[in-house]
Amino acid sequence: MSITRQQKEQILDDLSRDLKGSGSIVLADFSGIDVAKITGLRRELRSSGVKFMVVKNTILRKVFDDIGAGGESVVSLAKGPTAVAWADDEIQAVKALKNFSRGNDGKPSIKGGFVSGRSYSATEMLALAELPSRDELLARLLGSMNAPLQGFVNVTGGLLRGFLNAVNAVKEKQEQNQ
């Protein structure tokens, strides 16, 4: 059953709105995956906060033109069976797709994508998937900022302990002499 022009325009509007506000967009080739695995993929992506949709390439090209991510890179990516995954986080979509493909013979394969308005090849997107999450990076940064302060506290605490030990030793010596 084919969809009407009005339905295509609605899909185009909805997808443009969703993709415009996303942190990352990943295009993947889903060929060779059966319905049960696609359903499992959708479930896993949904639990990760990633949205996933199979889109006709012509609609996808129009969406990318609409959101200002058009160009030759889009035309080269939007060939063959194409699915699009997007999330608010910059690397969550590609990380979730990569994790799923690890257990499913490398399917779906990542074609490329867009992060913060810049296009990336498949190898660059896979390299982004290796990065830690935003929360983990912030925790590492906070830990790095906290380390010098923690060292200062330990040094001053050690000095105070040493001083108190010396005072206690003098006190004990005076008590013994009396």
C-alpha positions as CSV (number, residue, x, y, z in Angstrom):
1,M,0.0,0.0,0.0
2,S,1.5,3.3,-1.1
3,I,1.1,6.4,1.0
4,T,-0.6,9.6,-0.2
5,R,1.1,12.9,-0.9
6,Q,-0.6,14.3,2.1
7,Q,0.8,11.6,4.3
8,K,4.3,12.1,2.8
9,E,4.1,15.8,3.6
10,Q,3.0,15.0,7.2
11,I,6.0,12.6,7.6
12,L,8.3,15.3,6.1
13,D,7.0,18.0,8.5
14,D,7.2,15.7,11.6
15,L,10.6,14.3,10.8
16,S,12.0,17.8,10.0
17,R,10.8,19.1,13.3
18,D,12.3,16.1,15.2
19,L,15.6,16.1,13.4
20,K,16.1,19.9,13.7
21,G,16.1,19.7,17.5
22,S,18.2,16.6,17.8
23,G,21.9,16.5,18.9
24,S,22.8,13.7,16.4
25,I,21.4,12.0,13.4
26,V,22.6,8.6,12.3
27,L,21.9,6.9,8.9
28,A,22.0,3.1,8.8
29,D,21.5,0.4,6.3
30,F,19.1,-2.1,7.7
31,S,19.1,-4.6,4.9
32,G,19.4,-8.2,5.9
33,I,17.6,-7.8,9.2
34,D,14.4,-9.7,9.8
35,V,11.3,-8.2,11.3
36,A,11.9,-9.7,14.8
37,K,15.4,-8.2,15.0
38,I,14.1,-4.8,13.8
39,T,11.5,-4.9,16.5
40,G,14.2,-5.8,19.1
41,L,16.3,-2.9,17.7
42,R,13.5,-0.4,18.0
43,R,12.8,-1.6,21.6
44,E,16.5,-1.3,22.6
45,L,16.8,2.1,21.0
46,R,13.6,3.4,22.6
47,S,14.9,2.3,26.0
48,S,18.1,4.3,25.3
49,G,16.1,7.4,24.4
50,V,16.9,7.1,20.7
51,K,14.2,7.4,18.0
52,F,14.4,5.2,14.9
53,M,12.5,5.3,11.6
54,V,12.8,3.8,8.2
55,V,12.4,6.6,5.7
56,K,12.2,6.8,1.9
57,N,15.4,8.3,0.5
58,T,13.5,11.0,-1.4
59,I,11.8,12.1,1.8
60,L,15.1,12.0,3.7
61,R,16.8,14.2,1.2
62,K,14.0,16.8,1.4
63,V,14.2,16.7,5.2
64,F,17.9,17.3,5.2
65,D,17.4,20.2,2.7
66,D,14.7,21.5,5.1
67,I,16.9,21.4,8.2
68,G,19.9,22.8,6.4
69,A,22.0,19.7,6.4
70,G,21.8,19.1,2.6
71,G,24.6,18.7,0.2
72,E,26.4,16.0,-1.7
73,S,27.1,14.1,1.5
74,V,23.4,13.5,2.1
75,V,22.8,12.4,-1.5
76,S,25.6,9.8,-1.1
77,L,24.3,8.5,2.2
78,A,20.7,8.3,1.2
79,K,20.9,5.4,-1.2
80,G,19.6,1.9,-0.7
81,P,17.6,0.8,2.3
82,T,18.0,3.6,4.8
83,A,16.9,4.1,8.4
84,V,17.5,7.2,10.5
85,A,18.1,7.2,14.2
86,W,18.3,10.4,16.3
87,A,18.7,11.5,19.9
88,D,19.1,14.6,21.9
89,D,22.5,13.4,23.1
90,E,25.3,13.8,20.5
91,I,26.6,10.2,20.7
92,Q,23.7,8.2,22.2
93,A,22.2,7.2,18.8
94,V,25.4,5.9,17.2
95,K,26.5,4.2,20.4
96,A,23.1,2.3,20.7
97,L,23.2,1.3,17.0
98,K,26.8,0.1,17.4
99,N,26.0,-2.0,20.5
100,F,23.1,-3.6,18.7
101,S,25.0,-4.4,15.6
102,R,27.8,-6.1,17.6
103,G,25.4,-8.9,18.6
104,N,23.8,-9.1,15.1
105,D,26.5,-9.8,12.6
106,G,27.3,-6.1,12.1
107,K,23.7,-5.2,11.1
108,P,22.5,-2.5,10.8
109,S,25.6,-1.0,9.3
110,I,26.1,2.7,9.9
111,K,26.3,4.8,6.7
112,G,27.2,8.1,8.4
113,G,25.5,10.9,10.1
114,F,25.3,14.4,11.4
115,V,26.4,15.8,14.8
116,S,25.9,19.4,15.6
117,G,25.2,20.3,12.0
118,R,28.4,18.6,10.6
119,S,28.4,15.5,8.5
120,Y,30.5,12.5,9.4
121,S,31.5,9.4,7.5
122,A,30.7,5.9,8.9
123,T,34.2,5.5,10.3
124,E,34.0,8.9,12.0
125,M,30.6,8.0,13.5
126,L,31.9,4.7,14.8
127,A,34.9,6.6,16.4
128,L,32.4,8.9,18.1
129,A,30.6,5.8,19.5
130,E,33.8,5.0,21.4
131,L,33.7,8.3,23.3
132,P,32.4,8.3,26.8
133,S,28.9,9.8,27.4
134,R,28.5,13.4,28.2
135,D,27.7,12.7,31.9
136,E,30.9,10.5,32.2
137,L,33.0,13.3,30.6
138,L,31.6,15.8,33.0
139,A,32.3,13.5,35.9
140,R,35.9,13.1,34.8
141,L,36.2,16.8,34.4
142,L,34.9,17.4,37.9
143,G,37.2,14.7,39.3
144,S,40.2,16.4,37.6
145,M,39.1,19.8,39.0
146,N,38.6,18.2,42.5
147,A,42.0,16.4,42.6
148,P,44.2,19.5,43.4
149,L,41.8,20.6,46.1
150,Q,41.7,17.1,47.6
151,G,45.5,17.1,47.6
152,F,45.6,20.4,49.3
153,V,43.2,19.2,52.0
154,N,45.3,16.1,52.5
155,V,48.5,18.1,52.9
156,T,47.0,20.6,55.3
157,G,45.3,17.8,57.2
158,G,48.7,16.1,57.5
159,L,50.3,19.2,58.8
160,L,47.6,19.7,61.4
161,R,47.9,16.0,62.5
162,G,51.7,16.4,62.8
163,F,51.3,19.6,64.8
164,L,48.7,17.9,67.1
165,N,50.9,14.9,67.5
166,A,53.8,17.1,68.5
167,V,51.6,19.0,71.1
168,N,50.4,15.7,72.5
169,A,54.0,14.5,72.8
170,V,55.1,17.6,74.7
171,K,52.0,17.3,77.0
172,E,52.8,13.7,77.7
173,K,56.4,14.5,78.4
174,Q,55.5,17.3,80.9
175,E,53.0,14.9,82.6
176,Q,55.7,12.3,83.0
177,N,58.2,14.8,84.5
178,Q,55.8,15.9,87.2
